[in-house]
């Protein structure tokens, strides 16, 4: 192998290492985003249940009111 080939090989190796590092960072970020998304979905589910419960309570307090008092 001549010096030019050695330089190209070193450059390719450096590029592969850089790509591996980027891939590792992106994989970690995807895991973190997935955790946040899962937590958010769980929170939305809880909030929907609470919202339904509040609506039922309000219907029980004033069943004759079809619209809010502000309307």
N, CA, C and O atoms as a CHARMM CRD file, in Angstrom:
* protein
*
  284
    1    1 UNK  N      0.83600  -1.18700   0.00000 PROA 1      0.00000
    2    1 UNK  CA     0.00000   0.00000   0.00000 PROA 1      0.00000
    3    1 UNK  C      0.87700   1.24600   0.00000 PROA 1      0.00000
    4    1 UNK  O      1.83300   1.35900   0.76800 PROA 1      0.00000
    5    2 UNK  N      0.53100   2.16300  -0.86900 PROA 2      0.00000
    6    2 UNK  CA     1.31600   3.39600  -0.88500 PROA 2      0.00000
    7    2 UNK  C      0.72900   4.40100   0.11200 PROA 2      0.00000
    8    2 UNK  O     -0.29700   4.15100   0.74400 PROA 2      0.00000
    9    3 UNK  N      1.40200   5.52400   0.23100 PROA 3      0.00000
   10    3 UNK  CA     1.02800   6.53400   1.23000 PROA 3      0.00000
   11    3 UNK  C     -0.36500   7.11200   0.94900 PROA 3      0.00000
   12    3 UNK  O     -1.11700   7.39900   1.88000 PROA 3      0.00000
   13    4 UNK  N     -0.70100   7.27900  -0.31500 PROA 4      0.00000
   14    4 UNK  CA    -2.00700   7.80900  -0.69000 PROA 4      0.00000
   15    4 UNK  C     -3.13400   6.86900  -0.24000 PROA 4      0.00000
   16    4 UNK  O     -4.16200   7.30000   0.28100 PROA 4      0.00000
   17    5 UNK  N     -2.90000   5.57400  -0.46100 PROA 5      0.00000
   18    5 UNK  CA    -3.88600   4.57400  -0.04200 PROA 5      0.00000
   19    5 UNK  C     -4.03700   4.56600   1.47800 PROA 5      0.00000
   20    5 UNK  O     -5.14400   4.43700   2.00100 PROA 5      0.00000
   21    6 UNK  N     -2.92100   4.70300   2.17300 PROA 6      0.00000
   22    6 UNK  CA    -2.94700   4.72200   3.64200 PROA 6      0.00000
   23    6 UNK  C     -3.73800   5.93000   4.14900 PROA 6      0.00000
   24    6 UNK  O     -4.51000   5.82300   5.10200 PROA 6      0.00000
   25    7 UNK  N     -3.53800   7.06400   3.50800 PROA 7      0.00000
   26    7 UNK  CA    -4.27100   8.27800   3.90000 PROA 7      0.00000
   27    7 UNK  C     -5.76800   8.11400   3.66500 PROA 7      0.00000
   28    7 UNK  O     -6.58100   8.51000   4.50100 PROA 7      0.00000
   29    8 UNK  N     -6.12400   7.53500   2.53400 PROA 8      0.00000
   30    8 UNK  CA    -7.54200   7.31800   2.22800 PROA 8      0.00000
   31    8 UNK  C     -8.16800   6.34500   3.22400 PROA 8      0.00000
   32    8 UNK  O     -9.30300   6.53100   3.66400 PROA 8      0.00000
   33    9 UNK  N     -7.42200   5.31900   3.56700 PROA 9      0.00000
   34    9 UNK  CA    -7.91500   4.34100   4.52900 PROA 9      0.00000
   35    9 UNK  C     -8.11500   4.97600   5.90400 PROA 9      0.00000
   36    9 UNK  O     -9.11500   4.71900   6.57500 PROA 9      0.00000
   37   10 UNK  N     -7.16900   5.79500   6.31100 PROA 10     0.00000
   38   10 UNK  CA    -7.28200   6.49400   7.59200 PROA 10     0.00000
   39   10 UNK  C     -8.47700   7.44000   7.57600 PROA 10     0.00000
   40   10 UNK  O     -9.19900   7.55100   8.56700 PROA 10     0.00000
   41   11 UNK  N     -8.68400   8.11500   6.45900 PROA 11     0.00000
   42   11 UNK  CA    -9.81600   9.03100   6.32700 PROA 11     0.00000
   43   11 UNK  C    -11.14100   8.26900   6.39700 PROA 11     0.00000
   44   11 UNK  O    -12.08300   8.70600   7.05800 PROA 11     0.00000
   45   12 UNK  N    -11.20300   7.13800   5.71800 PROA 12     0.00000
   46   12 UNK  CA   -12.42300   6.32300   5.75800 PROA 12     0.00000
   47   12 UNK  C    -12.69900   5.79100   7.16400 PROA 12     0.00000
   48   12 UNK  O    -13.84300   5.76600   7.61800 PROA 12     0.00000
   49   13 UNK  N    -11.65100   5.37500   7.83300 PROA 13     0.00000
   50   13 UNK  CA   -11.81200   4.89000   9.19700 PROA 13     0.00000
   51   13 UNK  C    -12.33500   6.00100  10.10900 PROA 13     0.00000
   52   13 UNK  O    -13.20800   5.76800  10.94600 PROA 13     0.00000
   53   14 UNK  N    -11.79900   7.19800   9.94200 PROA 14     0.00000
   54   14 UNK  CA   -12.24000   8.34600  10.73300 PROA 14     0.00000
   55   14 UNK  C    -13.71600   8.65300  10.46700 PROA 14     0.00000
   56   14 UNK  O    -14.47100   8.96400  11.38800 PROA 14     0.00000
   57   15 UNK  N    -14.10900   8.56200   9.21500 PROA 15     0.00000
   58   15 UNK  CA   -15.50200   8.81500   8.85800 PROA 15     0.00000
   59   15 UNK  C    -16.43200   7.76000   9.45900 PROA 15     0.00000
   60   15 UNK  O    -17.52000   8.08200   9.93700 PROA 15     0.00000
   61   16 UNK  N    -16.00000   6.50900   9.43000 PROA 16     0.00000
   62   16 UNK  CA   -16.81200   5.43100   9.99800 PROA 16     0.00000
   63   16 UNK  C    -16.96700   5.63000  11.50800 PROA 16     0.00000
   64   16 UNK  O    -18.05800   5.45000  12.04800 PROA 16     0.00000
   65   17 UNK  N    -15.89400   5.99500  12.17900 PROA 17     0.00000
   66   17 UNK  CA   -15.94900   6.24900  13.62100 PROA 17     0.00000
   67   17 UNK  C    -16.92000   7.39700  13.91000 PROA 17     0.00000
   68   17 UNK  O    -17.72900   7.31200  14.83400 PROA 17     0.00000
   69   18 UNK  N    -16.83900   8.46100  13.12400 PROA 18     0.00000
   70   18 UNK  CA   -17.73900   9.60100  13.29800 PROA 18     0.00000
   71   18 UNK  C    -19.19400   9.18000  13.10100 PROA 18     0.00000
   72   18 UNK  O    -20.07000   9.59900  13.85800 PROA 18     0.00000
   73   19 UNK  N    -19.45200   8.36000  12.09500 PROA 19     0.00000
   74   19 UNK  CA   -20.81400   7.86600  11.85900 PROA 19     0.00000
   75   19 UNK  C    -21.30100   6.99100  13.01300 PROA 19     0.00000
   76   19 UNK  O    -22.46600   7.07000  13.40300 PROA 19     0.00000
   77   20 UNK  N    -20.42800   6.17200  13.55000 PROA 20     0.00000
   78   20 UNK  CA   -20.79900   5.34400  14.69600 PROA 20     0.00000
   79   20 UNK  C    -21.15800   6.20100  15.91200 PROA 20     0.00000
   80   20 UNK  O    -22.11700   5.91200  16.62700 PROA 20     0.00000
   81   21 UNK  N    -20.38600   7.24200  16.12900 PROA 21     0.00000
   82   21 UNK  CA   -20.65600   8.15100  17.25100 PROA 21     0.00000
   83   21 UNK  C    -22.00600   8.83400  17.04500 PROA 21     0.00000
   84   21 UNK  O    -22.81300   8.89800  17.97300 PROA 21     0.00000
   85   22 UNK  N    -22.25500   9.33900  15.85000 PROA 22     0.00000
   86   22 UNK  CA   -23.53600   9.99800  15.55500 PROA 22     0.00000
   87   22 UNK  C    -24.69900   9.02900  15.73900 PROA 22     0.00000
   88   22 UNK  O    -25.72500   9.38200  16.32200 PROA 22     0.00000
   89   23 UNK  N    -24.53200   7.80800  15.23800 PROA 23     0.00000
   90   23 UNK  CA   -25.57900   6.80000  15.36900 PROA 23     0.00000
   91   23 UNK  C    -25.89000   6.52500  16.83400 PROA 23     0.00000
   92   23 UNK  O    -27.05600   6.42100  17.21400 PROA 23     0.00000
   93   24 UNK  N    -24.86400   6.40900  17.64900 PROA 24     0.00000
   94   24 UNK  CA   -25.04800   6.15200  19.07300 PROA 24     0.00000
   95   24 UNK  C    -25.80400   7.29400  19.74000 PROA 24     0.00000
   96   24 UNK  O    -26.71100   7.05400  20.53600 PROA 24     0.00000
   97   25 UNK  N    -25.44100   8.52300  19.42600 PROA 25     0.00000
   98   25 UNK  CA   -26.13800   9.68700  19.98900 PROA 25     0.00000
   99   25 UNK  C    -27.60000   9.72300  19.54100 PROA 25     0.00000
  100   25 UNK  O    -28.49300   9.99400  20.34300 PROA 25     0.00000
  101   26 UNK  N    -27.83600   9.45100  18.26500 PROA 26     0.00000
  102   26 UNK  CA   -29.20100   9.47300  17.75400 PROA 26     0.00000
  103   26 UNK  C    -30.03600   8.35000  18.36300 PROA 26     0.00000
  104   26 UNK  O    -31.21300   8.55100  18.66400 PROA 26     0.00000
  105   27 UNK  N    -29.45400   7.19400  18.54400 PROA 27     0.00000
  106   27 UNK  CA   -30.17800   6.08000  19.16100 PROA 27     0.00000
  107   27 UNK  C    -30.56500   6.44000  20.59300 PROA 27     0.00000
  108   27 UNK  O    -31.67600   6.13800  21.02700 PROA 27     0.00000
  109   28 UNK  N    -29.65900   7.08000  21.32700 PROA 28     0.00000
  110   28 UNK  CA   -29.94600   7.50700  22.69600 PROA 28     0.00000
  111   28 UNK  C    -31.06700   8.54600  22.70400 PROA 28     0.00000
  112   28 UNK  O    -31.97200   8.48500  23.53600 PROA 28     0.00000
  113   29 UNK  N    -31.00200   9.49400  21.77900 PROA 29     0.00000
  114   29 UNK  CA   -32.04300  10.51800  21.69900 PROA 29     0.00000
  115   29 UNK  C    -33.40100   9.90200  21.37100 PROA 29     0.00000
  116   29 UNK  O    -34.42100  10.31200  21.92400 PROA 29     0.00000
  117   30 UNK  N    -33.41500   8.92900  20.48100 PROA 30     0.00000
  118   30 UNK  CA   -34.67300   8.25200  20.15600 PROA 30     0.00000
  119   30 UNK  C    -35.25200   7.54200  21.37400 PROA 30     0.00000
  120   30 UNK  O    -36.46400   7.57500  21.58600 PROA 30     0.00000
  121   31 UNK  N    -34.42100   6.91300  22.16200 PROA 31     0.00000
  122   31 UNK  CA   -34.89000   6.25800  23.38400 PROA 31     0.00000
  123   31 UNK  C    -35.48400   7.28300  24.34900 PROA 31     0.00000
  124   31 UNK  O    -36.53700   7.04800  24.94200 PROA 31     0.00000
  125   32 UNK  N    -34.80400   8.42200  24.50300 PROA 32     0.00000
  126   32 UNK  CA   -35.29600   9.47300  25.39500 PROA 32     0.00000
  127   32 UNK  C    -36.61600  10.04400  24.88900 PROA 32     0.00000
  128   32 UNK  O    -37.53800  10.26900  25.67200 PROA 32     0.00000
  129   33 UNK  N    -36.70700  10.27800  23.58900 PROA 33     0.00000
  130   33 UNK  CA   -37.95200  10.78900  23.01700 PROA 33     0.00000
  131   33 UNK  C    -39.08800   9.79000  23.17400 PROA 33     0.00000
  132   33 UNK  O    -40.22700  10.17800  23.43100 PROA 33     0.00000
  133   34 UNK  N    -38.78900   8.52400  23.02300 PROA 34     0.00000
  134   34 UNK  CA   -39.80000   7.49300  23.19700 PROA 34     0.00000
  135   34 UNK  C    -40.31300   7.48300  24.63100 PROA 34     0.00000
  136   34 UNK  O    -41.51200   7.31800  24.85800 PROA 34     0.00000
  137   35 UNK  N    -39.42200   7.65700  25.59900 PROA 35     0.00000
  138   35 UNK  CA   -39.83700   7.71400  26.99600 PROA 35     0.00000
  139   35 UNK  C    -40.75300   8.91100  27.24300 PROA 35     0.00000
  140   35 UNK  O    -41.77500   8.78600  27.91800 PROA 35     0.00000
  141   36 UNK  N    -40.38600  10.06800  26.69600 PROA 36     0.00000
  142   36 UNK  CA   -41.20400  11.27000  26.86400 PROA 36     0.00000
  143   36 UNK  C    -42.56600  11.07400  26.19300 PROA 36     0.00000
  144   36 UNK  O    -43.59500  11.45200  26.75300 PROA 36     0.00000
  145   37 UNK  N    -42.57200  10.49200  25.01500 PROA 37     0.00000
  146   37 UNK  CA   -43.82100  10.25400  24.30000 PROA 37     0.00000
  147   37 UNK  C    -44.72000   9.29600  25.07400 PROA 37     0.00000
  148   37 UNK  O    -45.92800   9.51500  25.16300 PROA 37     0.00000
  149   38 UNK  N    -44.14500   8.24800  25.62800 PROA 38     0.00000
  150   38 UNK  CA   -44.91500   7.29600  26.41800 PROA 38     0.00000
  151   38 UNK  C    -45.48600   7.95700  27.66700 PROA 38     0.00000
  152   38 UNK  O    -46.65200   7.74700  28.00100 PROA 38     0.00000
  153   39 UNK  N    -44.67700   8.74900  28.35600 PROA 39     0.00000
  154   39 UNK  CA   -45.15500   9.46100  29.54400 PROA 39     0.00000
  155   39 UNK  C    -46.27000  10.43600  29.17800 PROA 39     0.00000
  156   39 UNK  O    -47.25200  10.56500  29.90800 PROA 39     0.00000
  157   40 UNK  N    -46.11700  11.11600  28.05800 PROA 40     0.00000
  158   40 UNK  CA   -47.13500  12.07300  27.62000 PROA 40     0.00000
  159   40 UNK  C    -48.44300  11.35700  27.28100 PROA 40     0.00000
  160   40 UNK  O    -49.52300  11.83200  27.63300 PROA 40     0.00000
  161   41 UNK  N    -48.34800  10.24200  26.61200 PROA 41     0.00000
  162   41 UNK  CA   -49.55100   9.47300  26.27500 PROA 41     0.00000
  163   41 UNK  C    -50.25200   8.99900  27.54100 PROA 41     0.00000
  164   41 UNK  O    -51.48000   9.03800  27.62200 PROA 41     0.00000
  165   42 UNK  N    -49.48200   8.55500  28.52600 PROA 42     0.00000
  166   42 UNK  CA   -50.06800   8.13200  29.79900 PROA 42     0.00000
  167   42 UNK  C    -50.76000   9.29900  30.49100 PROA 42     0.00000
  168   42 UNK  O    -51.86000   9.14700  31.02200 PROA 42     0.00000
  169   43 UNK  N    -50.11600  10.46300  30.48400 PROA 43     0.00000
  170   43 UNK  CA   -50.69800  11.64500  31.11900 PROA 43     0.00000
  171   43 UNK  C    -51.97600  12.06900  30.40400 PROA 43     0.00000
  172   43 UNK  O    -52.95400  12.43500  31.05600 PROA 43     0.00000
  173   44 UNK  N    -51.98000  12.02600  29.09200 PROA 44     0.00000
  174   44 UNK  CA   -53.18200  12.36700  28.33300 PROA 44     0.00000
  175   44 UNK  C    -54.31700  11.43100  28.69700 PROA 44     0.00000
  176   44 UNK  O    -55.45800  11.86900  28.84900 PROA 44     0.00000
  177   45 UNK  N    -54.02400  10.16700  28.83600 PROA 45     0.00000
  178   45 UNK  CA   -55.04300   9.18800  29.21200 PROA 45     0.00000
  179   45 UNK  C    -55.63200   9.52000  30.58200 PROA 45     0.00000
  180   45 UNK  O    -56.84900   9.47800  30.76600 PROA 45     0.00000
  181   46 UNK  N    -54.77300   9.84700  31.53500 PROA 46     0.00000
  182   46 UNK  CA   -55.23600  10.21400  32.87900 PROA 46     0.00000
  183   46 UNK  C    -56.09000  11.47500  32.82000 PROA 46     0.00000
  184   46 UNK  O    -57.14400  11.53700  33.45200 PROA 46     0.00000
  185   47 UNK  N    -55.64900  12.47300  32.07100 PROA 47     0.00000
  186   47 UNK  CA   -56.39100  13.73000  31.96500 PROA 47     0.00000
  187   47 UNK  C    -57.74800  13.52200  31.29400 PROA 47     0.00000
  188   47 UNK  O    -58.73000  14.15800  31.67600 PROA 47     0.00000
  189   48 UNK  N    -57.80900  12.65000  30.31200 PROA 48     0.00000
  190   48 UNK  CA   -59.10000  12.35300  29.66900 PROA 48     0.00000
  191   48 UNK  C    -60.06200  11.72300  30.66800 PROA 48     0.00000
  192   48 UNK  O    -61.24000  12.07900  30.71200 PROA 48     0.00000
  193   49 UNK  N    -59.56400  10.79400  31.46400 PROA 49     0.00000
  194   49 UNK  CA   -60.41800  10.16000  32.47700 PROA 49     0.00000
  195   49 UNK  C    -60.91300  11.18700  33.49000 PROA 49     0.00000
  196   49 UNK  O    -62.08500  11.18200  33.86700 PROA 49     0.00000
  197   50 UNK  N    -60.01800  12.06300  33.92600 PROA 50     0.00000
  198   50 UNK  CA   -60.41600  13.10600  34.87100 PROA 50     0.00000
  199   50 UNK  C    -61.44400  14.04100  34.24500 PROA 50     0.00000
  200   50 UNK  O    -62.41500  14.43000  34.89400 PROA 50     0.00000
  201   51 UNK  N    -61.22900  14.39300  32.99900 PROA 51     0.00000
  202   51 UNK  CA   -62.16100  15.26300  32.29200 PROA 51     0.00000
  203   51 UNK  C    -63.54900  14.62600  32.22500 PROA 51     0.00000
  204   51 UNK  O    -64.55200  15.29700  32.46800 PROA 51     0.00000
  205   52 UNK  N    -63.60800  13.34200  31.89900 PROA 52     0.00000
  206   52 UNK  CA   -64.89700  12.64000  31.86300 PROA 52     0.00000
  207   52 UNK  C    -65.55800  12.65000  33.23500 PROA 52     0.00000
  208   52 UNK  O    -66.76300  12.87400  33.35100 PROA 52     0.00000
  209   53 UNK  N    -64.76400  12.40800  34.27000 PROA 53     0.00000
  210   53 UNK  CA   -65.31300  12.39900  35.62700 PROA 53     0.00000
  211   53 UNK  C    -65.85400  13.77600  35.99400 PROA 53     0.00000
  212   53 UNK  O    -66.92800  13.87000  36.58700 PROA 53     0.00000
  213   54 UNK  N    -65.14000  14.84100  35.65700 PROA 54     0.00000
  214   54 UNK  CA   -65.62000  16.19700  35.94700 PROA 54     0.00000
  215   54 UNK  C    -66.89400  16.50400  35.17200 PROA 54     0.00000
  216   54 UNK  O    -67.81300  17.12600  35.70500 PROA 54     0.00000
  217   55 UNK  N    -66.95000  16.07500  33.93300 PROA 55     0.00000
  218   55 UNK  CA   -68.16300  16.29800  33.13600 PROA 55     0.00000
  219   55 UNK  C    -69.35800  15.58400  33.76500 PROA 55     0.00000
  220   55 UNK  O    -70.46000  16.13100  33.82500 PROA 55     0.00000
  221   56 UNK  N    -69.12900  14.36800  34.23000 PROA 56     0.00000
  222   56 UNK  CA   -70.22000  13.62600  34.88500 PROA 56     0.00000
  223   56 UNK  C    -70.65900  14.32700  36.16500 PROA 56     0.00000
  224   56 UNK  O    -71.85200  14.40400  36.45800 PROA 56     0.00000
  225   57 UNK  N    -69.69600  14.83800  36.92300 PROA 57     0.00000
  226   57 UNK  CA   -70.04300  15.57200  38.14200 PROA 57     0.00000
  227   57 UNK  C    -70.86500  16.80200  37.80700 PROA 57     0.00000
  228   57 UNK  O    -71.86400  17.08600  38.46800 PROA 57     0.00000
  229   58 UNK  N    -70.45100  17.52900  36.79100 PROA 58     0.00000
  230   58 UNK  CA   -71.18200  18.73400  36.40400 PROA 58     0.00000
  231   58 UNK  C    -72.59400  18.39400  35.92800 PROA 58     0.00000
  232   58 UNK  O    -73.54300  19.11000  36.25000 PROA 58     0.00000
  233   59 UNK  N    -72.74000  17.32500  35.17700 PROA 59     0.00000
  234   59 UNK  CA   -74.06700  16.91000  34.73900 PROA 59     0.00000
  235   59 UNK  C    -74.94400  16.57400  35.93300 PROA 59     0.00000
  236   59 UNK  O    -76.14200  16.85700  35.93000 PROA 59     0.00000
  237   60 UNK  N    -74.34800  15.97300  36.95100 PROA 60     0.00000
  238   60 UNK  CA   -75.09800  15.63500  38.15500 PROA 60     0.00000
  239   60 UNK  C    -75.50500  16.86700  38.94500 PROA 60     0.00000
  240   60 UNK  O    -76.55400  16.86900  39.59000 PROA 60     0.00000
  241   61 UNK  N    -74.69400  17.91100  38.90600 PROA 61     0.00000
  242   61 UNK  CA   -74.99500  19.13300  39.64200 PROA 61     0.00000
  243   61 UNK  C    -76.06500  19.97200  38.95000 PROA 61     0.00000
  244   61 UNK  O    -76.90900  20.57600  39.61200 PROA 61     0.00000
  245   62 UNK  N    -76.02900  20.00800  37.64300 PROA 62     0.00000
  246   62 UNK  CA   -76.97900  20.82700  36.89900 PROA 62     0.00000
  247   62 UNK  C    -77.37400  20.10700  35.61200 PROA 62     0.00000
  248   62 UNK  O    -76.96000  20.51600  34.52700 PROA 62     0.00000
  249   63 UNK  N    -78.16800  19.04000  35.71600 PROA 63     0.00000
  250   63 UNK  CA   -78.50300  18.26600  34.52300 PROA 63     0.00000
  251   63 UNK  C    -79.32100  19.04800  33.49700 PROA 63     0.00000
  252   63 UNK  O    -79.31700  18.71500  32.31200 PROA 63     0.00000
  253   64 UNK  N    -80.02300  20.08900  33.95100 PROA 64     0.00000
  254   64 UNK  CA   -80.85300  20.85300  33.01300 PROA 64     0.00000
  255   64 UNK  C    -80.02600  21.81400  32.16000 PROA 64     0.00000
  256   64 UNK  O    -80.51600  22.31900  31.15000 PROA 64     0.00000
  257   65 UNK  N    -78.78100  22.07000  32.55500 PROA 65     0.00000
  258   65 UNK  CA   -77.95100  22.99600  31.79400 PROA 65     0.00000
  259   65 UNK  C    -77.27800  22.27100  30.63600 PROA 65     0.00000
  260   65 UNK  O    -76.41500  21.41700  30.83900 PROA 65     0.00000
  261   66 UNK  N    -77.67800  22.61900  29.43800 PROA 66     0.00000
  262   66 UNK  CA   -77.06200  22.00500  28.25800 PROA 66     0.00000
  263   66 UNK  C    -75.87900  22.82600  27.78000 PROA 66     0.00000
  264   66 UNK  O    -74.96900  22.30300  27.13600 PROA 66     0.00000
  265   67 UNK  N    -75.89300  24.13200  28.10200 PROA 67     0.00000
  266   67 UNK  CA   -74.79300  25.01500  27.72300 PROA 67     0.00000
  267   67 UNK  C    -74.16700  25.57000  28.97900 PROA 67     0.00000
  268   67 UNK  O    -74.77400  25.55100  30.05000 PROA 67     0.00000
  269   68 UNK  N    -72.95900  26.05900  28.84800 PROA 68     0.00000
  270   68 UNK  CA   -72.30800  26.66700  30.00100 PROA 68     0.00000
  271   68 UNK  C    -72.98600  27.99200  30.32500 PROA 68     0.00000
  272   68 UNK  O    -73.55900  28.60500  29.42400 PROA 68     0.00000
  273   69 UNK  N    -72.94600  28.46200  31.56700 PROA 69     0.00000
  274   69 UNK  CA   -73.58800  29.73100  31.93400 PROA 69     0.00000
  275   69 UNK  C    -73.06100  30.93000  31.15600 PROA 69     0.00000
  276   69 UNK  O    -73.75300  31.94100  31.04400 PROA 69     0.00000
  277   70 UNK  N    -71.86900  30.83500  30.62700 PROA 70     0.00000
  278   70 UNK  CA   -71.28200  31.94700  29.87900 PROA 70     0.00000
  279   70 UNK  C    -71.87800  32.10100  28.49300 PROA 70     0.00000
  280   70 UNK  O    -71.73700  33.15800  27.87800 PROA 70     0.00000
  281   71 UNK  N    -72.53600  31.07600  27.99100 PROA 71     0.00000
  282   71 UNK  CA   -73.04500  31.12400  26.62200 PROA 71     0.00000
  283   71 UNK  C    -74.42200  31.71200  26.55800 PROA 71     0.00000
  284   71 UNK  O    -74.99500  31.82400  25.47400 PROA 71     0.00000
